[in-house]
Amino acid sequence: MNRNCPNNPIVTNFQVSDYLGVWYEIYRYEQEFQVGGDCVTAEYNLNSDGNVDVLNSMAILPDITVLSREGIALISYPELDPLPAMLNVSFDGSKFEKK
């Protein structure tokens, strides 16, 4: 257990719409499935049921093969007001797929 982890407050008055779109990775703690990956993005889109689709993608160098993985994010406590910026993201154990 790392006792030097910051204890940052959770953002409140969260607006899902502010979170949507494409986000670009600027830093990561590389995982086994990310070796050789570059240009990593996460795209978030709102579903009609209020959940958020997640599409993580990365290019594998040197041949620039693009791998993607789909998931879903659920708002952790949708009944709270103000709404905390807490999402539960699941990829259902799926593997990255070539696109």
Order of alpha helices (4+ residues) and beta strands (2+ residues): alpha-beta-beta-beta-beta-beta-beta
